[in-house]
Amino acid sequence: MRKRHSEAHRSNRTGWLRAAVLGANDGIVSVAGLMVGVAAGGASTQTLIATGVAGLVAGAMSMAAGEYVSVSSQADTEHADLTLEKRELAEDPHSELIELAHIYEQRGLQPALARQVAEQLTAHDALEAHARDELGITETLRARPVQAALASAAAFSIGALLPLLSAVAFKAQASVAVIGATLLALVASGALAARAGGAPVLRGAARVVFWGALAMAAAHGVGLLFHVSV
């Protein structure tokens, strides 16, 4: 018997992976930036830790709300497009069939074969065929607001915990600990995200570390500029 061919694709991870990567990196960088900036301004270790906790809670809620609203807008657009397509299929199925056949012709099929494919897919599920081939909406890539919100909030919290726990563990050198832990966390985050998405690991880690370090440097500069003891 012929061995069954199987492939491991990563496109089905797009929705939650994007939200999780964004959330984790934002959690690491934004909370670390807050803590480094406050530390540079002359704040005590206690204030530094309180800043980190507040940043974690506010940031996780903000990320969840932002992702939910953003992805909900995408879901609303998809729903509106599908509703319109369903109405057009009911009112003028012949024109919709011709439109679908034309799409397949543009993709390289001969007119007769394109018409045959369009007829068979229309008979099977006309709305699904138009959603996939005309609108680009598939079940794998459909907008899922709740999934995106939860993934983003959870990832943000995990990311934010790293600089926060480093400050708690090394209170005497909290600022240095936060910077070191953040850079290591960014290396790991960038590498894991790249690996999960099938991209080069080193390139993924390098770009995340670069922007994270730049953000902390900017926050540190702001803290030095104001240098207000709290």
C-alpha positions as CSV (number, residue, x, y, z in Angstrom):
1,M,0.0,0.0,0.0
2,R,1.2,3.5,-0.8
3,K,2.2,5.5,2.3
4,R,-0.1,8.3,3.1
5,H,1.4,11.7,2.4
6,S,1.2,14.2,5.2
7,E,2.4,17.7,5.7
8,A,2.7,20.0,8.7
9,H,1.6,23.5,7.8
10,R,1.7,26.5,10.1
11,S,-0.9,28.8,8.6
12,N,-3.5,27.5,11.0
13,R,-1.6,29.1,13.8
14,T,-1.8,32.6,12.3
15,G,-4.6,33.9,14.5
16,W,-3.5,32.9,17.9
17,L,0.3,33.0,17.1
18,R,0.2,36.7,16.1
19,A,-1.8,37.7,19.2
20,A,0.5,35.6,21.5
21,V,3.7,36.9,20.0
22,L,2.5,40.5,20.1
23,G,1.3,40.0,23.7
24,A,4.4,38.4,25.0
25,N,6.8,40.9,23.5
26,D,4.7,43.8,24.6
27,G,4.5,42.4,28.1
28,I,8.3,42.0,28.3
29,V,9.2,45.3,26.7
30,S,6.5,47.7,28.1
31,V,6.7,46.5,31.7
32,A,10.5,46.4,31.6
33,G,10.6,49.8,30.0
34,L,8.3,51.2,32.7
35,M,10.5,49.7,35.4
36,V,13.8,50.8,33.9
37,G,12.5,54.3,33.4
38,V,11.2,54.6,36.9
39,A,14.4,53.2,38.3
40,A,16.4,55.7,36.3
41,G,14.2,58.5,37.7
42,G,15.4,57.6,41.2
43,A,12.5,55.5,42.5
44,S,12.8,53.0,45.3
45,T,12.8,49.2,44.7
46,Q,9.3,49.0,46.3
47,T,8.0,51.6,43.9
48,L,9.7,49.8,41.0
49,I,8.0,46.6,41.8
50,A,4.6,48.3,42.3
51,T,5.1,49.9,38.9
52,G,5.7,46.5,37.4
53,V,2.6,45.0,38.9
54,A,0.4,47.9,37.8
55,G,1.9,47.7,34.3
56,L,1.2,44.0,34.1
57,V,-2.5,44.3,35.2
58,A,-3.3,47.3,33.0
59,G,-1.3,46.0,30.1
60,A,-3.0,42.6,30.1
61,M,-6.4,44.1,30.2
62,S,-5.5,46.6,27.5
63,M,-4.1,43.9,25.2
64,A,-7.2,41.7,25.6
65,A,-9.6,44.6,24.9
66,G,-7.6,45.8,22.0
67,E,-7.3,42.4,20.4
68,Y,-11.0,41.7,21.0
69,V,-12.2,45.0,19.4
70,S,-9.7,44.7,16.5
71,V,-10.5,41.1,15.6
72,S,-14.2,41.6,16.2
73,S,-14.1,44.4,13.5
74,Q,-12.5,41.8,11.2
75,A,-15.2,39.3,12.1
76,D,-17.9,41.8,11.4
77,T,-16.5,42.6,8.0
78,E,-16.3,38.9,7.2
79,H,-19.9,38.4,8.3
80,A,-21.1,41.4,6.2
81,D,-19.3,40.0,3.1
82,L,-20.8,36.6,3.6
83,T,-24.3,38.0,4.0
84,L,-23.9,40.0,0.8
85,E,-22.6,37.0,-1.0
86,K,-25.4,34.8,0.2
87,R,-28.0,37.4,-1.0
88,E,-26.3,37.6,-4.4
89,L,-26.3,33.8,-4.7
90,A,-30.0,33.7,-4.0
91,E,-30.9,36.6,-6.4
92,D,-28.6,35.9,-9.4
93,P,-26.9,32.4,-9.1
94,H,-26.0,32.3,-12.8
95,S,-23.9,35.5,-12.6
96,E,-22.2,34.2,-9.5
97,L,-21.4,30.9,-11.3
98,I,-19.8,32.8,-14.2
99,E,-17.9,34.9,-11.7
100,L,-16.5,31.8,-10.0
101,A,-15.6,30.2,-13.3
102,H,-13.7,33.4,-14.3
103,I,-11.7,33.3,-11.0
104,Y,-10.6,29.8,-11.9
105,E,-9.7,30.8,-15.4
106,Q,-7.5,33.6,-14.0
107,R,-5.7,30.9,-11.9
108,G,-4.8,29.0,-15.0
109,L,-7.6,26.6,-15.8
110,Q,-9.0,26.3,-19.3
111,P,-12.4,27.9,-19.7
112,A,-14.3,24.6,-20.1
113,L,-12.6,23.0,-17.0
114,A,-13.0,26.2,-15.0
115,R,-16.8,26.1,-15.7
116,Q,-16.9,22.5,-14.7
117,V,-15.1,23.1,-11.5
118,A,-17.3,26.1,-10.7
119,E,-20.4,24.0,-11.3
120,Q,-19.3,21.2,-9.1
121,L,-18.2,23.4,-6.2
122,T,-21.4,25.4,-6.5
123,A,-23.4,22.2,-6.3
124,H,-21.5,21.1,-3.3
125,D,-21.5,24.4,-1.3
126,A,-21.8,27.6,-3.3
127,L,-21.3,30.0,-0.3
128,E,-18.2,28.1,0.8
129,A,-16.7,28.2,-2.7
130,H,-17.3,32.0,-3.0
131,A,-16.1,32.7,0.5
132,R,-12.8,30.8,-0.1
133,D,-12.1,31.7,-3.7
134,E,-13.7,35.1,-4.2
135,L,-13.4,36.7,-0.7
136,G,-10.4,34.8,0.7
137,I,-12.3,33.7,3.8
138,T,-11.4,30.2,5.1
139,E,-12.2,28.4,8.3
140,T,-8.5,28.2,9.2
141,L,-8.0,32.0,8.9
142,R,-11.4,33.1,10.2
143,A,-11.3,35.9,12.8
144,R,-11.8,34.6,16.3
145,P,-12.0,37.6,18.7
146,V,-12.2,35.6,22.0
147,Q,-9.3,33.4,21.1
148,A,-7.1,36.4,20.1
149,A,-8.0,38.3,23.3
150,L,-7.2,35.4,25.6
151,A,-4.0,34.5,23.9
152,S,-2.8,38.1,23.9
153,A,-3.7,38.8,27.6
154,A,-2.1,35.5,28.8
155,A,1.0,36.0,26.7
156,F,1.3,39.6,28.0
157,S,1.1,38.5,31.6
158,I,3.7,35.8,31.1
159,G,6.0,38.2,29.4
160,A,5.5,40.9,32.0
161,L,6.2,38.5,34.8
162,L,9.8,38.0,33.7
163,P,11.2,41.5,34.4
164,L,8.9,41.8,37.4
165,L,10.1,38.6,39.1
166,S,13.7,39.5,38.3
167,A,13.3,42.7,40.3
168,V,11.8,40.8,43.2
169,A,14.5,38.2,43.2
170,F,17.4,40.8,42.9
171,K,16.2,43.8,44.9
172,A,19.7,45.1,45.5
173,Q,20.4,45.3,41.7
174,A,16.8,45.5,40.5
175,S,17.4,47.7,37.5
176,V,20.3,45.6,36.2
177,A,18.4,42.4,36.8
178,V,15.4,43.7,34.9
179,I,17.5,44.7,31.9
180,G,19.3,41.3,31.9
181,A,16.2,39.3,32.3
182,T,14.4,41.3,29.6
183,L,17.1,40.8,27.0
184,L,17.3,37.0,27.7
185,A,13.5,36.8,27.6
186,L,13.4,38.7,24.3
187,V,16.0,36.3,22.8
188,A,13.8,33.3,23.9
189,S,10.6,35.0,22.7
190,G,11.9,35.9,19.3
191,A,13.4,32.5,18.8
192,L,10.3,30.6,19.8
193,A,8.0,32.8,17.7
194,A,10.3,32.3,14.7
195,R,10.4,28.5,15.2
196,A,6.6,28.3,15.6
197,G,6.1,30.3,12.4
198,G,8.8,28.4,10.4
199,A,11.1,31.5,10.1
200,P,14.9,31.6,10.7
201,V,15.4,31.5,14.5
202,L,18.4,33.8,14.7
203,R,16.8,36.5,12.6
204,G,13.6,36.3,14.6
205,A,15.5,36.7,17.9
206,A,17.7,39.5,16.7
207,R,14.9,41.8,15.5
208,V,13.0,41.3,18.8
209,V,16.0,42.0,20.9
210,F,17.0,45.1,18.8
211,W,13.6,46.8,19.3
212,G,13.3,45.8,22.9
213,A,16.7,47.2,23.8
214,L,15.9,50.4,21.9
215,A,12.6,50.7,23.9
216,M,14.4,50.2,27.2
217,A,17.1,52.7,26.3
218,A,14.5,55.3,25.4
219,A,12.7,54.7,28.7
220,H,15.9,54.9,30.6
221,G,16.7,58.2,28.9
222,V,13.3,59.6,29.9
223,G,13.9,58.6,33.5
224,L,17.3,60.3,33.6
225,L,15.9,63.4,32.0
226,F,13.3,63.9,34.8
227,H,15.1,62.1,37.6
228,V,12.4,62.6,40.2
229,S,12.7,60.6,43.4
230,V,9.4,59.0,44.4
